């Protein structure tokens, strides 16, 4: 089984640069807002993720939780947050195999969230 390091090494050997998808970038921004509690700012980002990837495994629950938090008055004012950036800036043309690489990176990011204790709402 290959590790993330092995995969990155092979990609570098082939001069393939990984790129963060628009969906992943938007999801990460939404999560940053969600965990900082400006739920009303996170909500449109989560909806954008849902439009980009309707079968996303967690976004519907985050939308629901954000709506409930706003309704319950738990919304806090937004403040600038830096989104998580794990693998560099997105590039214009990621090239062949980009979807596979992106899926792998999304899986690594989800594992990192679990390690940090930032579980999806249905797993808290």
PyMOL commands that set and color helices and strands:
alter all, ss='L'
color gray80, all
select helices_A, chain A and resi 4-13+22-36+39-52+59-71+98-116+121-123
alter helices_A, ss='H'
color red, helices_A
deselect
rebuild
show_as cartoon
